[in-house]
Amino acid sequence: MEEHYRVLKTLLEKLPENYSDDNLHSLEQLVTRYQEILNQVAQTADPENNTMFYRERIDALENELKDARYGHDEKQRITGFRNASEMAIEGISALIFHLNQQHMNNAAGNTSN
Protein backbone atom coordinates (compact mmCIF):
# COMPACT_ATOMS: atom_id res chain seq x y z
CA MET A 1 0.00 0.00 0.00
CA GLU A 2 2.85 2.39 0.71
CA GLU A 3 4.09 1.84 -2.83
CA HIS A 4 0.67 2.83 -4.20
CA TYR A 5 0.72 5.92 -2.02
CA ARG A 6 4.16 6.97 -3.31
CA VAL A 7 3.22 6.36 -6.94
CA LEU A 8 -0.02 8.31 -6.60
CA LYS A 9 1.79 11.25 -4.99
CA THR A 10 4.28 11.21 -7.88
CA LEU A 11 1.43 11.14 -10.40
CA LEU A 12 -0.04 14.25 -8.81
CA GLU A 13 3.29 16.02 -9.09
CA LYS A 14 3.66 15.07 -12.76
CA LEU A 15 0.22 16.11 -13.97
CA PRO A 16 0.70 18.52 -16.88
CA GLU A 17 -0.92 21.92 -16.57
CA ASN A 18 -1.20 23.25 -20.12
CA TYR A 19 -2.77 21.67 -23.16
CA SER A 20 -0.49 20.34 -25.88
CA ASP A 21 -0.31 17.04 -27.73
CA ASP A 22 2.68 15.97 -25.63
CA ASN A 23 0.95 16.93 -22.37
CA LEU A 24 -2.21 15.13 -23.44
CA HIS A 25 -0.18 12.00 -24.09
CA SER A 26 1.44 12.38 -20.65
CA LEU A 27 -1.96 12.84 -19.01
CA GLU A 28 -3.28 9.72 -20.74
CA GLN A 29 -0.31 7.72 -19.46
CA LEU A 30 -0.80 9.03 -15.92
CA VAL A 31 -4.49 8.15 -16.00
CA THR A 32 -3.61 4.65 -17.20
CA ARG A 33 -1.22 4.25 -14.25
CA TYR A 34 -3.91 5.57 -11.90
CA GLN A 35 -6.32 2.95 -13.28
CA GLU A 36 -3.77 0.18 -12.77
CA ILE A 37 -3.30 1.18 -9.13
CA LEU A 38 -7.05 1.44 -8.62
CA ASN A 39 -7.47 -2.09 -9.99
CA GLN A 40 -4.77 -3.38 -7.65
CA VAL A 41 -6.37 -1.65 -4.68
CA ALA A 42 -9.77 -3.07 -5.63
CA GLN A 43 -8.36 -6.61 -5.80
CA THR A 44 -6.83 -6.39 -2.33
CA ALA A 45 -9.59 -4.38 -0.69
CA ASP A 46 -11.78 -5.67 2.07
CA PRO A 47 -15.43 -6.09 1.06
CA GLU A 48 -16.15 -2.98 3.12
CA ASN A 49 -13.81 -0.87 0.99
CA ASN A 50 -15.92 0.02 -2.01
CA THR A 51 -13.90 1.31 -4.95
CA MET A 52 -16.93 1.73 -7.24
CA PHE A 53 -16.86 5.46 -6.53
CA TYR A 54 -13.41 5.67 -8.13
CA ARG A 55 -14.36 3.46 -11.07
CA GLU A 56 -17.31 5.69 -11.92
CA ARG A 57 -15.02 8.69 -11.87
CA ILE A 58 -12.59 6.91 -14.20
CA ASP A 59 -15.38 6.52 -16.78
CA ALA A 60 -16.10 10.24 -16.68
CA LEU A 61 -12.39 11.03 -16.82
CA GLU A 62 -11.96 8.82 -19.90
CA ASN A 63 -14.80 10.70 -21.63
CA GLU A 64 -13.01 13.99 -20.98
CA LEU A 65 -9.79 12.51 -22.36
CA LYS A 66 -11.68 11.54 -25.52
CA ASP A 67 -12.86 15.14 -25.85
CA ALA A 68 -9.29 16.31 -25.36
CA ARG A 69 -8.01 13.91 -28.01
CA TYR A 70 -10.84 13.96 -30.55
CA GLY A 71 -12.73 17.20 -29.88
CA HIS A 72 -14.26 19.04 -32.84
CA ASP A 73 -12.09 22.08 -32.35
CA GLU A 74 -9.24 23.36 -30.22
CA LYS A 75 -11.60 24.90 -27.66
CA GLN A 76 -13.30 21.54 -27.02
CA ARG A 77 -9.92 19.77 -26.83
CA ILE A 78 -8.56 22.33 -24.33
CA THR A 79 -11.73 22.10 -22.22
CA GLY A 80 -11.56 18.29 -22.25
CA PHE A 81 -7.91 18.44 -21.21
CA ARG A 82 -8.60 20.83 -18.34
CA ASN A 83 -11.58 18.82 -17.14
CA ALA A 84 -9.61 15.56 -17.33
CA SER A 85 -6.72 17.14 -15.44
CA GLU A 86 -9.01 18.41 -12.69
CA MET A 87 -10.79 15.06 -12.44
CA ALA A 88 -7.46 13.23 -12.27
CA ILE A 89 -6.30 15.50 -9.45
CA GLU A 90 -9.55 14.96 -7.55
CA GLY A 91 -9.60 11.20 -8.14
CA ILE A 92 -5.96 10.62 -7.26
CA SER A 93 -6.24 12.83 -4.18
CA ALA A 94 -9.35 10.95 -3.05
CA LEU A 95 -7.63 7.60 -3.55
CA ILE A 96 -4.62 8.81 -1.56
CA PHE A 97 -7.00 9.82 1.23
CA HIS A 98 -8.72 6.42 1.00
CA LEU A 99 -5.38 4.61 1.27
CA ASN A 100 -4.36 6.78 4.23
CA GLN A 101 -7.63 6.01 6.00
CA GLN A 102 -7.22 2.31 5.29
CA HIS A 103 -3.66 2.41 6.62
CA MET A 104 -4.76 4.23 9.80
CA ASN A 105 -7.62 1.77 10.33
CA ASN A 106 -5.24 -1.16 9.87
CA ALA A 107 -2.72 0.39 12.26
CA ALA A 108 -5.43 1.02 14.86
CA GLY A 109 -6.56 -2.59 14.53
CA ASN A 110 -3.03 -3.89 14.92
CA THR A 111 -2.37 -1.91 18.10
CA SER A 112 -5.56 -3.07 19.79
CA ASN A 113 -4.53 -6.73 19.66
C-alpha positions in Angstrom: 0.0 0.0 0.0 2.9 2.4 0.7 4.1 1.8 -2.8 0.7 2.8 -4.2 0.7 5.9 -2.0 4.2 7.0 -3.3 3.2 6.4 -6.9 0.0 8.3 -6.6 1.8 11.3 -5.0 4.3 11.2 -7.9 1.4 11.1 -10.4 0.0 14.3 -8.8 3.3 16.0 -9.1 3.7 15.1 -12.8 0.2 16.1 -14.0 0.7 18.5 -16.9 -0.9 21.9 -16.6 -1.2 23.3 -20.1 -2.8 21.7 -23.2 -0.5 20.3 -25.9 -0.3 17.0 -27.7 2.7 16.0 -25.6 1.0 16.9 -22.4 -2.2 15.1 -23.4 -0.2 12.0 -24.1 1.4 12.4 -20.6 -2.0 12.8 -19.0 -3.3 9.7 -20.7 -0.3 7.7 -19.5 -0.8 9.0 -15.9 -4.5 8.2 -16.0 -3.6 4.7 -17.2 -1.2 4.2 -14.3 -3.9 5.6 -11.9 -6.3 3.0 -13.3 -3.8 0.2 -12.8 -3.3 1.2 -9.1 -7.0 1.4 -8.6 -7.5 -2.1 -10.0 -4.8 -3.4 -7.7 -6.4 -1.6 -4.7 -9.8 -3.1 -5.6 -8.4 -6.6 -5.8 -6.8 -6.4 -2.3 -9.6 -4.4 -0.7 -11.8 -5.7 2.1 -15.4 -6.1 1.1 -16.2 -3.0 3.1 -13.8 -0.9 1.0 -15.9 0.0 -2.0 -13.9 1.3 -4.9 -16.9 1.7 -7.2 -16.9 5.5 -6.5 -13.4 5.7 -8.1 -14.4 3.5 -11.1 -17.3 5.7 -11.9 -15.0 8.7 -11.9 -12.6 6.9 -14.2 -15.4 6.5 -16.8 -16.1 10.2 -16.7 -12.4 11.0 -16.8 -12.0 8.8 -19.9 -14.8 10.7 -21.6 -13.0 14.0 -21.0 -9.8 12.5 -22.4 -11.7 11.5 -25.5 -12.9 15.1 -25.9 -9.3 16.3 -25.4 -8.0 13.9 -28.0 -10.8 14.0 -30.6 -12.7 17.2 -29.9 -14.3 19.0 -32.8 -12.1 22.1 -32.3 -9.2 23.4 -30.2 -11.6 24.9 -27.7 -13.3 21.5 -27.0 -9.9 19.8 -26.8 -8.6 22.3 -24.3 -11.7 22.1 -22.2 -11.6 18.3 -22.3 -7.9 18.4 -21.2 -8.6 20.8 -18.3 -11.6 18.8 -17.1 -9.6 15.6 -17.3 -6.7 17.1 -15.4 -9.0 18.4 -12.7 -10.8 15.1 -12.4 -7.5 13.2 -12.3 -6.3 15.5 -9.4 -9.6 15.0 -7.5 -9.6 11.2 -8.1 -6.0 10.6 -7.3 -6.2 12.8 -4.2 -9.4 11.0 -3.1 -7.6 7.6 -3.6 -4.6 8.8 -1.6 -7.0 9.8 1.2 -8.7 6.4 1.0 -5.4 4.6 1.3 -4.4 6.8 4.2 -7.6 6.0 6.0 -7.2 2.3 5.3 -3.7 2.4 6.6 -4.8 4.2 9.8 -7.6 1.8 10.3 -5.2 -1.2 9.9 -2.7 0.4 12.3 -5.4 1.0 14.9 -6.6 -2.6 14.5 -3.0 -3.9 14.9 -2.4 -1.9 18.1 -5.6 -3.1 19.8 -4.5 -6.7 19.7 
